Amino acid sequence: MKGMITLAAAFMLLGTGMASASIEPAGPVRAGMAAELNDATLQLKQAFTDLNDGNYKKAVPELDTLIAAPGFSQLSTELRFQTLKIAAAIALQHKNYAKAHRLAVRATGFAEADAGTWLGRLFSAFFINDNRDGALCVTTLAKQWPDRLDEVLPRGISTLHHALHVANEDDVDQAMLTALFDIHWQAELSTSDTLWRDLALMLIEHHEHARAAAVAKRIRAADTALSMRIDKRFDPITRIHPQAFDVGRLLTAQIQAARARIKAHPDQLKPVQRLQELLIDKGQTAEVLAVSDAAVAHAERGDGEQTYTDFDSSYSWVLNLRSDALAQEGRWDDAVREMTRAARRPEGGGMNVSQSINLAGLYADLNEPDKAAAAIVEPGGMTPYGSMQLHCVRLQIALEKNDTQAITAHMAYLRTHQIDDIATWQRALLRHGDLDAAAALLIQRLKNPDWRSSALVSLQHYADGQQTPTMKAAEERWNTVRSRPDVQAAVANVGRIGHFDMTAPAY
């Protein structure tokens, strides 16, 4: 998360207050405390002297000793607050997150606590996975210092929300989302729309339909609106306000906003990437290429890094999306060429695992398993989601090569780790031809409130795109599964199936 308090920032936040603060007891001194107070005063002066000299190795244990000393409680409120705040900042800087959080919690207990103190508490809470306290910090910042939330990455807030939902911490989760909604918090690239959807659902479950409708009207993302239109849980608001959930209108508005963002940030590729994604959703594949031609030209001239501040992190995805657009047009050789270029770009300073997996998947869809196997780089540490994607591609390679031992191994892994990405497990069952198991899983997803949305989205009818024979075979299996009476009955209980003039998402 950005905005982490550095030592320099800690002293800036401290300002001139420490220099002018009087080292006086906080209240009456009991008998025998004078010596302890004098010791605390001397320790404080010495610790600050060492801090000002940059001798943190000496200052940190001095601060620890001071904070634990009996005389610390007799220092003035201002000095105790500032001491705790600086000690917390130092611990955070040195990645001692548990200690930083413990000190920050004490510091925020003072009336003098400011936004910087609460941000320090938030960041340390995040690193020790104290999601409940992290949500409390976000709520406090939203209510008292909303401008400082710009120092928190939107995905950090989304991560908090997801963790709270999984842990059934609905009270603090709803309080956090409500506080964010009330200050009109809006993350770029529609990151916040799923938060408003989930807040609206919480309100519907509490029969606060008017408030839920007001929250839902904040949604600007077409895919989020689509997920609500097809889910009967949202009927109390989607049926009354259908214009707010017009998927086509929202997608057009998103594309217009993305174009404006590119003009406003010509030195960034992330807005280009976002427009490409939206144009793919709309099926405007030729424009996906056109809007990214300039980035390709700069890359080929060798001045990409000088032109775009986020070139290293975004350019491989720009190429990936160009490949996706070409695949939609059935230009398979061109799609392979672009994905190959993307896979050759470094990812996070190391090997590009993401695009190598995507390249392997493209080769597998073209029924070229040897090229698919060769495309996969040997990954290091991977996320659970990434591992599921990797094993699913390797499963498809094994199926095309009729390698029964590898098929068994990859199916076993995917089955064991299915909770990491249930939709990928669904895809694996279809590729393996286990249609009864695929149908049973789909019904399970529809019954599970947390899995229902993605299952319903996958069941909709979308605009046709070009397919390889391998892709057509997978689609036929999927149609067989979703047309089964037991699946149709499960859908009818919780949602509905419609037609949308958009590209089909991966299921």
N, C-alpha and C positions, 0 to 999 in steps of 0.2 A: 504494500500500500504506500502511496506517496504521501508526502507531508510529514514524514517522521521527524521528530524533534532532534536536531543536532545539538551538540554542546554549545556551539555559537548561538544558535537560536534560543537556547535556554537562557543564556546570559542576556540576550537582547530582550527577551520577555521579562527578565528580571529588572532591566532598566536601571535607573538610579535609585530605586527603592531600597536596595540593600545597603548602598553606601550611606544613605541618610537615616536608615532605621536605627533606632536606639536599642542597644542590647540591654534591655530591662526585663525584670521578671514579669510574668503574665499576671500574677496576683500575689497575695500575701505569701511570704516565705515562712514556712514552719520552722520550728527550732531544729537546728542541725542541717538545714538545707543550704545555708549560705555557702558553705564550702563546695557542695555539689553544684550549685549554680555558678560559682566562680570557675569551677573546672569546665563546665559546659560552655561558658563564655569564652574561655581560653581555647578550647577545642574548636569552637566555631570560627574564631578569628584565624586560627592556624589552618583549618581546612580551606577557608576562603582564600587565604594567602597562597596556599599550594595550588588551588584551582586557577587563580589568576596567573600563577607562574607556569601553568600547563602541566603541573606534576600530578596527573590524575592517579598514578599508581600509589602515591602517598596519600592523596586526598580522599580516595574512596574508603579505605578502612577508617580514616579519621571521621568521615561523615557517618559511617556505620556505627562506630563507637559512640559518637555524639547522640545519634537518634535513639540508641538503646540506653543512654545514661539517664539516671533519675532526674538530673537537673534539666534535661531537655524540655520537660513539661512546664518548667517555670520560665522558659524564655517567652518573649512576646509572641503573640499570635502571628504577626507578620513574619518574624524570623523562622518560626517553626514551619509555616507554610512554604516559604521560599526555600528552606533547607530541604524539605521533603520533595518539593518540585524539582530542584536541581539534582538531587540524588536519584530520583526516578528517571530524569532525562539521561543521566550518565549510565544508569543500568540499561536503559533502552538502547542507547548508542552502542553499548558493549554486548548487546544481544542476550542480556540476562533478563529474559522477559518476565519470569515469575516474580523476581525481585522488583522489577520496574512496575509491574502491576500492583503488587502489594503496597509499594510506596505511593503510587499514583492514587490508589483508592483512599489512602490516608490524606493525601494532599487535596483531593476534591471534596473532602469533608469540611474544608474551611470555607467561610464566606468569601474569602479572597480568591478562590479558585476561578481561573479564567478559561477561555477556550483552549489555549495551549495545554493547560493541565488536563482538560478532559480529552483532548486529542491524544495525549500521551497515554492516558488510561485506555482509550479505545484501541490504539495500536498494540499495546501490550496485551490487552484482552484477546485481540484477534490472534496473536501469535501463540497464546497458551490455550486457544480454543474455548475460552470462556464466552460463549456466544450470548448467553443471557446478559452478562455485564456489557458486552459489546453493544447489544441493542439498547441497553439503558443509556450508554454514552451517546449513541446516535440520536436517540430521542432527546436527550438533554441539549446536545448541540443544535438540533433542529429548532428547539423552542427558544434557546437563548442566543445562539450565535450561528444562525443559518448560513451566513456567508462563508463560514469556515468549513462547511461540508464540501466545498470545492477541493479541499485537500485530501478527500477520501475518494478512492477510485470507486465508481459505481459498481464494479463487479465485487468489491469487498462488501458492499451493502447487500447485493444479491446473494452472496455466499452466506452472510449472516441470516438472511431471511430463509434460505433453503435449510440451513442447519437447525434453525428454530422450528421450522415446520416438521422436520424429521423427528425432532425431540419432543414434539407436541407442546412446545412452549408458546401456545397461541396467545396468551395474555400479553407478554412482552413483544411478541411479533406484531400483533395488531396495533399496540401502542406505538411502536416504531414506524410502521407504515402510515398510520394516521398522522403522526407528527410530520412525516415527510410530505404527505399529501397536502396538509394544511399550509405548508410554506411554498407550495407549488414547485417542489423539487422535481426536476426533469433532467434525466441524464441524456447525453447525446446518443444518437443511433437507436433510440427507442428502447434502451435497456430497461427503463423503468416501467414499461407497459405491462410486463408480466407481474410486476409488483402490484399495480393497480387492479389487474384482473384478480389476483389472489385476495387482495383486500376487499374487493367487491363481493367475492364469494363468502368471505368471513361475515360480511354485513348481511348478505342474503340469508345465511344460516341463522343469524340472529333476528331475522324478519325486519331488518332495517332497509327496506327496498328503496326508499327515496334516496337515502344516503348512498346506497350501493350504485344507483343509477348515476348519481353525481360523480362518483369515483370513476365509473366505467367511461363516462364521457371524456375523461382525460386521455383515454387510450388513442394512440395515433397509428399503431402498427396493424397492418392488414392481417398478418398471420395470427396475432393475438385475438383480433375481432372474430376471425374465422373459428378459432378454437372455442369461442364463447357461443357463437350462433348454433353450433352443432351439438352443444352439451346442454341437456335439459336442466341442469342445475342453475343455469343462467336465464332460464325462461322468464322469471319475474321481471327482468329488466330488458332482455333482448326483444321480447314480444311487444313491449310497450314502446320502446325507442328503437325501432328497426333501422332508422336512418343513421344512427350512431355506429352501426355495425355493418355498414355497406362496404364489403371487402374491396370491390373494385374502386370505389371512390377513395378509400383510404390508401390503397396501393398507389394510385395516381398521385395523391397528395404527397406520399412518401418520396416518390421519384422526383417530384418538383422540389421538395425540401433538400433532397440529396444533391441535386444539381446546384442549388444555391449554396450548399455547404462547400462544394468543390470550388466555386468562385470565391467564397470567403476564405478558403484555406488552400491556395494554390501550391503551397509548399508541403502539403501532406498527401499521402497515398491512401490513408484510411478512408476518407470520404469517397475516393474513387472506388475502392473495394466495396464499400457499402452500396453505392449506386449500381455496381455490377450485380451484386446479389439481388437487388430489387428488380433490375431489368431481366434477370434470369427468371425470377418469379413471374414476371409479366410475359415472358416468352419473347422478348425483344433481343434476340441473340446477336444480331448484327451490331446493335449499338453497344453491347457488352464489349465488343472488340474495339469499336470506335472510341469509346470514352477512355480506353486504356492504351491506345496507340502511342500517345505522347510519352507515357511512362516507359513503354518498351523502347521507344526511340532514345530517350535519355539513358536507359540502361545500356543500350548497344553503343552509344557514344562514350560511355564510361563516366558520365557525370550524374548518375542517378542519386548517389549519396549527397552530392552538392545541391541537387535540385529539391529533394524531398527529405524532410527531417526524420521520417519514419521508414525510409527506403529499406533498410535491412530487415525490419520486422514485417513489412507489409507486401513487398514486391513479389515474394513467392506466392502469396495468396491471390494477387492480381493475375499472375500467370495461371494459377489453378483455376480461377473463375473463367478465364479465357478458354481454357481446355474444356470446362463444363459446357460453355456456350457452343463450342465447336462440336462437342459430342451430341448436343441437342439437335444440331443440324445434320447429324450423320456424317460429319467430316472427320472420320476416325483417325486417319493418319495425322491430320493437323492437330487433333486433340491430344494424341500421343506426343507429338513434338512439343506442344506447350507444357504438358505435364512433366515431360522429361526436363525441360528447362527449369521448371519450378523445383523439381526434386534435386537439381544440382545446386540450388541455392542453399546456403547454410541456414540452420534453424537454431536460434538461441545461441549462436556461436559454435554450434557443433553440427553433426550430421542431420540432414533433413529427414526426420522420421515420418512426419505427417504426409508430405507430398510423395515420398517413396511408397508409402502404403496406398495412397490414392492412385499412383501410377500402376502399381501392381494390380489394384482392383480393376483399372481400365483394361490392362492386358488380359486379365482373367475374363472380363466381360467380352473381350474379343476372341476368347478361346485360344489364348496363347500362353499356356501355363508355364512354359520354360522361361519366357521373357518376364512373366509376372514374378516368378521366383527370383530371378536375377535382379529385379528392380528393388527388392526389399533390402534395405541396409540393416546391418546388425544393430539393433537399438540398445541403448543403455537403459537408464531409468525411464520408465513410461508411466503415464497415468493409468488407472484402471480402465478408463474409457478407451485409451489408446491401445491397451493390450487386447481388449475385446475386438477392436477393429482389425488389429494385426492377425489374430487367430481366425477371424471370420474370412479374411482374404486368403490366408493359408489353407483354410478348409476348402474354399472354392478351388484353389490350385490342386489340392489333393484329390478332390472329386473329379476334376478334369483329367488327372493323370491316373485315376483309379488306384490310388495308393491307400489301401484299406487301413494299414497301420497308422498312417498320418491322419486319416479321416477320424479314426477312433480317438486318437490323442487330442485333436483339436475340438472335437465334439465334447469330449470329457472336460476340457478346460472351459469351454463356453458354457456348458451346463453348470459347472461348479461356480462360475463367476457371473452368472446371468444377472444377478442383482446390480452389477456394475453398469449394465446397459441392457435393459430388458428388450429394447427394440432390436438390438443386434442379435440377441438370442432368437428372437422371432425370425429374423432374416436367415439365420443359420439353419433353423428347422426347415424352412422352406427350401433352401438350397439342397439340404440333405434329402428332401422328399418326404419328411415326416409330417404329412398333412394333418393327420388326426392330432398329433401333439401340437402342431402349429395352431390349429383351431382351438384346442383346449387352452393354450397360452393366451390367445387373443381374447377369449371369453374371460379369462382371469384378469387380463389387463383392463377390460371394460368394467369389471366389477370393482377393481381397486381404484379408489378415488385419486390416488397419486399417479397412477399409470393411465387413467382413462383418457385424458386429453390427447396424449400422443397417439393412442390407439384409434380414437375417433378421427383425428386428422388423417391418419394413414388410410382410413377406409373411404374417404371421399373420392369423387370422380373429378379428375383434373384434365387439363389440355394434353393432347397426345404429343409425344416427342419421338424422335428417331430411336430405334432400338436395334441392338444386335440380336442374333438368334438366341444367344444365352440369356439376354435380358428379357426377350419375349417369353421364353420358357419359364423364367421366374415369375413374370407377370401372370401367365396362365395359371400357375400354381396358386398365386395370391388370389386371383379371381375365384378359383375353385374353393378356397378356404372361406373367403368373405361371403360367398353366396350360399353357404350351408345354412339350413334352417336354424340350427342351434346358435350360430353366430348372429344371424339376422334377428333372432329373438333377443339375444343379449344386447344388441345395438338398440333395439326398440325400447328396451327398459330404461336406457340412460341417455340416448341421443338420437341422432338422425343422420342420414346420408344425403348429400346434395351434390350439385355440379358447380364447379368453380373454374373460371377462366384464368387459371394459374398453372404453373408447372408443379408436378407432383413432388412432394418432399420424400426423402427416404423414410421408409417405414422400419 
